[in-house]
């Protein structure tokens, strides 16, 4: 009995040990599998799969919302029927101008001074007085010269009488030739001395070389003057001009006869005229050339007054389409504008010939009657539907 019991007990223990071993082995296998599934790579793969699933769900929701919005939103139709302003294009003469600042100048504008040093004894004119050519305006002290002239005239009268008598005798063959020549030489010598003194007397006077108006008197009686010192200014206002200097690059555009409008900002006055003369010589220092415009005889213009010239240098040969530059858009290979045709935006390529003062001359691409989109031109695209403001 005891031996049998021991055998059964041993068998039981053996079975129990095998069962425990199997359980331990299974646990070990499960643990190994679990640890292998929790590696960083596996975690990233699971995370990626989860994000893909979430992305697909999100995409489906977005698509559903888009479809729902498209059915209910009316903003798209509003954009398609945007109201814009237009400009009906009509041909016109396109002109360009050159703007330059000039000055009023007088051809006969002289500043007179005494030709000899001396003291002013007389002033014969006043400011604003009209004078004629050759008129004496003022005099310096010439008493010494007058005394010399007086003495010399007495000697000259005597020498003249002696010569006349000697000449009469010589014609009658009375006296010698030497006596005749001496009398003649003495008279002629005194004539030359008298002429020199009269010239000095003339130089002691300030004489106007032109007819005009006394513009300024810068001397007083008793004042010492010398050659080169400005004494009296005389201006002839009948020959006023506007002169200006233009850049060398404009020499091919600005010619004699071009129409010009002149504005005088200091007196708020303007006038129109033509260029009387355009110089063909270029100043080598300033690289400019001069132009002149003759002014009418008008006392409101003054020498050295500022004048602004607007010279018309180009006019189109025929009426052309003119478009504001701001409505011209730049493409990759061309310029274009947007016009409307039957309520549809149309892109129209254009060729710009000239630009001036915010306007462009269009030589090709547009025609009379085209409706240029102006207001809202930057909000619409080609092919869109629009409505035109009335």
C-alpha positions as CSV (number, residue, x, y, z in Angstrom):
1,X,0.0,0.0,0.0
2,X,2.8,2.3,1.0
3,X,4.7,1.6,-2.2
4,X,1.7,2.2,-4.4
5,X,0.9,5.4,-2.6
6,X,4.5,6.6,-3.1
7,X,4.2,5.8,-6.8
8,X,1.1,7.8,-7.3
9,X,2.5,10.6,-5.3
10,X,5.6,10.6,-7.5
11,X,3.4,10.6,-10.6
12,X,1.3,13.4,-9.3
13,X,4.4,15.4,-8.6
14,X,5.8,14.7,-12.0
15,X,2.6,15.8,-13.7
16,X,2.4,18.9,-11.5
17,X,5.9,19.9,-12.4
18,X,5.2,19.5,-16.2
19,X,2.1,21.6,-15.8
20,X,4.0,24.3,-14.0
21,X,6.7,24.2,-16.7
22,X,4.1,24.6,-19.4
23,X,2.5,27.5,-17.7
24,X,5.8,29.2,-17.2
25,X,6.8,28.6,-20.8
26,X,3.5,30.0,-22.0
27,X,3.9,33.0,-19.8
28,X,7.4,33.5,-21.1
29,X,6.2,33.3,-24.7
30,X,3.4,35.8,-24.0
31,X,5.9,38.1,-22.3
32,X,8.3,37.9,-25.3
33,X,5.6,38.6,-27.8
34,X,4.3,41.5,-25.8
35,X,7.7,43.1,-25.5
36,X,8.4,42.7,-29.2
37,X,5.1,44.5,-30.1
38,X,6.1,47.5,-27.9
39,X,9.3,48.5,-29.7
40,X,9.6,52.2,-30.9
41,X,9.1,51.2,-34.5
42,X,5.9,49.4,-33.8
43,X,4.6,52.4,-31.8
44,X,5.3,54.7,-34.8
45,X,3.6,52.4,-37.2
46,X,0.5,52.2,-35.0
47,X,0.6,56.0,-34.6
48,X,0.8,56.5,-38.4
49,X,-2.1,54.1,-39.0
50,X,-4.2,56.0,-36.5
51,X,-3.3,59.4,-38.1
52,X,-4.2,58.0,-41.6
53,X,-7.6,56.9,-40.3
54,X,-8.2,60.3,-38.6
55,X,-7.1,62.1,-41.9
56,X,-9.5,60.1,-43.9
57,X,-12.3,60.8,-41.5
58,X,-11.4,64.6,-41.6
59,X,-11.2,64.6,-45.4
60,X,-14.7,63.1,-45.6
61,X,-16.0,65.7,-43.2
62,X,-14.4,68.6,-45.2
63,X,-15.8,67.3,-48.4
64,X,-19.2,67.0,-46.9
65,X,-19.0,70.6,-45.6
66,X,-17.9,71.8,-49.0
67,X,-20.8,70.2,-50.7
68,X,-23.2,71.6,-48.1
69,X,-21.7,75.1,-48.4
70,X,-21.8,75.0,-52.2
71,X,-25.6,74.3,-52.1
72,X,-26.4,77.1,-49.7
73,X,-23.7,79.9,-50.2
74,X,-24.6,82.6,-52.7
75,X,-21.3,84.6,-52.5
76,X,-19.9,83.0,-55.6
77,X,-22.8,84.2,-57.7
78,X,-22.3,87.7,-56.2
79,X,-18.7,87.7,-57.3
80,X,-19.6,86.6,-60.8
81,X,-22.0,89.5,-61.1
82,X,-19.8,92.2,-59.6
83,X,-20.8,95.8,-60.6
84,X,-18.0,97.8,-62.3
85,X,-17.5,101.2,-63.8
86,X,-16.6,101.6,-67.4
87,X,-15.3,104.2,-69.8
88,X,-16.4,104.4,-73.4
89,X,-13.3,105.0,-75.5
90,X,-13.3,107.7,-78.1
91,X,-10.5,108.8,-80.5
92,X,-8.7,112.1,-79.7
93,X,-5.5,113.9,-80.5
94,X,-2.8,112.9,-78.1
95,X,-0.3,115.5,-77.2
96,X,2.9,115.6,-75.1
97,X,4.7,118.6,-73.6
98,X,8.0,119.6,-72.2
99,X,7.9,121.6,-68.9
100,X,10.8,123.9,-68.1
101,X,11.5,127.0,-66.1
102,X,12.7,130.2,-67.8
103,X,13.0,133.9,-67.1
104,X,11.9,137.2,-68.7
105,X,14.8,139.0,-70.4
106,X,15.1,142.3,-72.3
107,X,17.4,142.6,-75.3
108,X,17.8,146.3,-74.5
109,X,18.5,146.4,-70.8
110,X,21.6,148.5,-70.0
111,X,23.2,149.6,-66.7
112,X,25.0,152.9,-67.4
113,X,28.1,154.4,-65.6
114,X,30.3,157.4,-66.1
115,X,33.2,156.9,-68.4
116,X,35.4,159.2,-66.4
117,X,35.8,159.5,-62.6
118,X,34.2,162.6,-61.1
119,X,31.5,164.1,-58.9
120,X,27.9,164.0,-60.0
121,X,26.7,167.6,-60.5
122,X,23.5,167.1,-62.4
123,X,20.8,164.4,-62.8
124,X,18.4,165.2,-65.7
125,X,15.9,162.3,-65.3
126,X,13.8,160.5,-62.8
127,X,12.9,156.8,-62.3
128,X,10.1,155.8,-64.7
129,X,10.8,158.5,-67.2
130,X,10.9,157.7,-70.9
131,X,14.2,158.7,-72.6
132,X,15.4,158.6,-76.1
133,X,18.7,157.3,-77.6
134,X,21.6,159.8,-77.1
135,X,19.8,161.7,-74.3
136,X,22.0,163.0,-71.5
137,X,20.9,161.5,-68.2
138,X,23.4,162.9,-65.7
139,X,26.7,164.9,-65.7
140,X,29.9,164.9,-63.6
141,X,32.0,167.9,-62.7
142,X,33.7,169.1,-66.0
143,X,34.6,172.6,-65.1
144,X,38.3,172.1,-65.8
145,X,37.6,170.6,-69.2
146,X,35.2,173.5,-70.0
147,X,37.9,176.0,-69.1
148,X,40.4,174.3,-71.3
149,X,37.9,174.2,-74.2
150,X,37.2,177.9,-73.7
151,X,40.9,178.8,-73.8
152,X,41.5,176.6,-76.8
153,X,38.6,177.9,-78.7
154,X,40.1,181.5,-78.4
155,X,43.4,180.2,-79.7
156,X,41.7,178.3,-82.5
157,X,39.7,181.3,-83.7
158,X,43.0,183.3,-84.0
159,X,44.7,180.4,-85.7
160,X,41.8,180.0,-88.1
161,X,41.9,183.7,-89.1
162,X,45.6,183.6,-89.6
163,X,45.3,180.6,-91.8
164,X,42.5,182.1,-93.9
165,X,44.6,185.3,-94.5
166,X,47.7,183.4,-95.3
167,X,45.7,181.2,-97.7
168,X,44.3,184.2,-99.5
169,X,47.9,185.6,-99.8
170,X,49.2,182.3,-101.1
171,X,46.5,182.2,-103.8
172,X,47.7,185.7,-104.9
173,X,51.3,184.4,-104.9
174,X,52.2,186.6,-102.0
175,X,54.3,185.2,-99.1
176,X,56.1,182.0,-98.9
177,X,54.8,178.4,-98.9
178,X,56.4,177.9,-95.5
179,X,54.3,180.6,-94.0
180,X,51.1,179.0,-95.5
181,X,52.0,175.5,-94.2
182,X,52.8,176.8,-90.7
183,X,49.4,178.5,-90.5
184,X,47.6,175.4,-91.8
185,X,49.4,173.1,-89.4
186,X,48.7,175.3,-86.4
187,X,45.0,175.5,-87.2
188,X,44.7,171.7,-87.7
189,X,46.6,171.0,-84.5
190,X,44.2,173.2,-82.5
191,X,41.2,171.5,-84.1
192,X,42.5,168.1,-82.9
193,X,43.1,169.3,-79.4
194,X,39.7,170.9,-79.3
195,X,38.1,167.6,-80.6
196,X,39.9,165.6,-77.8
197,X,38.7,168.0,-75.1
198,X,35.1,167.8,-76.5
199,X,35.4,164.0,-76.3
200,X,36.5,164.2,-72.7
201,X,33.5,166.5,-72.0
202,X,31.2,164.0,-73.6
203,X,32.7,161.2,-71.5
204,X,31.9,163.2,-68.3
205,X,28.2,162.8,-69.1
206,X,26.1,159.7,-68.7
207,X,24.2,159.3,-72.1
208,X,21.6,156.6,-72.9
209,X,22.6,154.4,-75.8
210,X,19.0,153.2,-76.3
211,X,15.4,154.5,-76.1
212,X,13.5,153.2,-73.2
213,X,12.4,153.7,-69.6
214,X,14.7,154.8,-66.7
215,X,14.3,151.8,-64.3
216,X,16.6,152.8,-61.5
217,X,18.8,155.7,-60.5
218,X,21.7,154.6,-58.2
219,X,23.5,158.0,-57.9
220,X,23.0,161.3,-56.1
221,X,24.3,164.8,-56.7
222,X,27.7,165.2,-55.1
223,X,28.5,161.5,-55.2
224,X,31.8,160.3,-56.5
225,X,31.5,157.9,-59.5
226,X,34.0,155.9,-61.5
227,X,33.9,153.8,-64.6
228,X,32.1,150.5,-64.1
229,X,30.0,151.8,-61.2
230,X,26.3,151.2,-61.9
231,X,24.6,154.6,-62.0
232,X,21.4,154.5,-64.1
233,X,19.5,151.5,-65.5
234,X,17.5,151.9,-68.8
235,X,15.2,149.2,-70.2
236,X,13.3,149.0,-73.4
237,X,10.2,147.1,-72.5
238,X,9.1,146.8,-76.1
239,X,11.5,143.9,-76.7
240,X,10.9,141.6,-73.8
241,X,11.5,137.8,-74.3
242,X,11.2,134.7,-72.3
243,X,14.4,132.6,-72.4
244,X,15.0,129.1,-71.1
245,X,17.6,126.4,-71.3
246,X,16.7,122.8,-72.2
247,X,18.5,119.6,-71.8
248,X,20.5,118.4,-74.8
249,X,18.3,115.2,-75.0
250,X,15.3,117.5,-76.1
251,X,17.1,119.0,-79.1
252,X,15.3,116.7,-81.5
253,X,11.9,117.4,-80.0
254,X,11.9,121.1,-79.4
255,X,12.1,123.3,-82.6
256,X,11.5,126.8,-83.7
257,X,7.8,127.3,-84.2
258,X,6.6,124.9,-81.5
259,X,3.5,126.1,-79.6
260,X,4.2,127.1,-76.0
261,X,2.1,128.2,-73.1
262,X,3.9,130.4,-70.5
263,X,2.8,130.8,-66.9
264,X,4.0,133.6,-64.7
265,X,3.5,132.4,-61.1
266,X,4.4,135.7,-59.4
267,X,1.6,137.6,-61.1
268,X,-0.8,134.6,-61.7
269,X,-0.9,135.3,-65.5
270,X,-0.4,133.2,-68.6
271,X,0.0,133.6,-72.3
272,X,0.3,131.4,-75.4
273,X,2.8,131.8,-78.2
274,X,5.4,130.1,-80.3
275,X,9.1,129.5,-79.9
276,X,10.7,132.3,-81.8
277,X,14.2,130.8,-81.8
278,X,15.7,127.4,-80.7
279,X,19.5,127.4,-80.6
280,X,21.2,124.7,-82.5
281,X,24.5,125.1,-80.5
282,X,24.8,123.0,-77.4
283,X,26.5,124.6,-74.4
284,X,29.6,122.4,-73.7
285,X,29.5,123.1,-70.0
286,X,25.8,122.6,-69.1
287,X,24.9,120.4,-72.1
288,X,21.8,122.6,-72.8
289,X,20.5,124.7,-75.6
290,X,18.5,127.9,-75.4
291,X,15.0,128.8,-76.6
292,X,13.3,132.3,-76.9
293,X,9.7,133.4,-77.0
294,X,8.9,137.0,-77.8
295,X,6.5,138.7,-75.4
296,X,3.9,141.3,-76.3
297,X,4.5,144.9,-75.3
298,X,3.1,144.7,-71.8
299,X,4.3,146.5,-68.7
300,X,3.2,143.8,-66.3
301,X,6.1,141.6,-67.3
302,X,9.5,142.5,-65.7
303,X,13.0,141.5,-66.7
304,X,14.3,138.4,-64.7
305,X,10.7,137.4,-63.7
306,X,10.2,133.7,-63.3
307,X,8.4,132.0,-66.2
308,X,7.2,128.4,-66.6
309,X,7.1,127.1,-70.1
310,X,5.0,124.2,-71.4
311,X,6.2,123.4,-74.9
312,X,4.1,121.2,-77.1
313,X,6.6,118.8,-78.6
314,X,4.3,116.1,-80.1
315,X,0.8,115.8,-81.5
316,X,-0.6,112.5,-83.0
317,X,-1.2,112.7,-86.7
318,X,-4.8,111.6,-86.3
319,X,-7.2,110.9,-83.5
320,X,-6.1,107.9,-81.5
321,X,-7.4,105.9,-78.5
322,X,-6.1,107.3,-75.2
323,X,-6.2,105.3,-72.0
324,X,-5.2,106.2,-68.4
325,X,-1.9,104.4,-67.7
326,X,-3.2,103.0,-64.3
327,X,-5.7,100.8,-66.2
328,X,-2.9,99.1,-68.3
329,X,-1.8,95.9,-66.7
330,X,1.5,94.0,-67.3
331,X,1.4,90.5,-68.5
332,X,4.3,88.1,-69.1
333,X,4.9,89.1,-72.7
334,X,2.4,91.9,-73.3
335,X,0.5,94.8,-71.9
336,X,-3.3,94.4,-71.6
337,X,-6.5,96.1,-70.4
338,X,-9.8,94.6,-69.4
339,X,-13.0,95.5,-71.3
340,X,-16.5,94.3,-71.1
341,X,-18.3,92.6,-74.0
342,X,-22.0,91.6,-73.4
343,X,-21.4,91.6,-69.6
344,X,-18.3,89.4,-69.9
345,X,-14.8,90.4,-68.9
346,X,-12.5,90.3,-71.9
347,X,-8.7,90.6,-71.8
348,X,-7.5,92.8,-74.6
349,X,-3.7,93.1,-75.4
350,X,-2.6,96.6,-76.3
351,X,0.4,98.4,-77.8
352,X,1.4,101.6,-76.1
353,X,3.2,104.2,-78.3
354,X,3.7,107.1,-75.9
355,X,3.0,108.1,-72.3
356,X,2.5,111.5,-70.8
357,X,0.9,113.0,-67.7
358,X,-0.8,109.7,-66.7
359,X,-2.2,109.0,-70.2
360,X,-1.0,106.5,-72.9
361,X,-1.5,106.6,-76.6
362,X,-2.7,103.2,-77.8
363,X,-1.7,102.4,-81.4
364,X,-3.2,98.9,-81.5
365,X,-5.6,96.7,-79.6
366,X,-8.6,99.0,-78.9
367,X,-11.2,100.6,-81.0
368,X,-13.8,103.3,-80.8
369,X,-16.7,102.4,-78.5
370,X,-14.9,99.7,-76.5
371,X,-15.9,99.8,-72.8
372,X,-12.8,99.9,-70.7
373,X,-13.3,98.6,-67.2
374,X,-12.2,101.3,-64.8
375,X,-13.8,101.0,-61.4
376,X,-13.2,97.4,-60.1
377,X,-10.7,96.5,-62.9
378,X,-8.5,95.0,-60.2
379,X,-11.2,92.8,-58.8
380,X,-12.4,90.9,-61.9
381,X,-10.8,88.3,-64.1
382,X,-11.1,87.3,-67.7
383,X,-14.3,85.4,-68.5
384,X,-16.3,86.5,-65.4
385,X,-19.8,87.9,-65.6
386,X,-20.2,91.5,-64.5
387,X,-22.8,94.3,-64.5
388,X,-22.0,97.8,-65.6
389,X,-22.9,100.8,-63.4
390,X,-25.3,103.2,-65.0
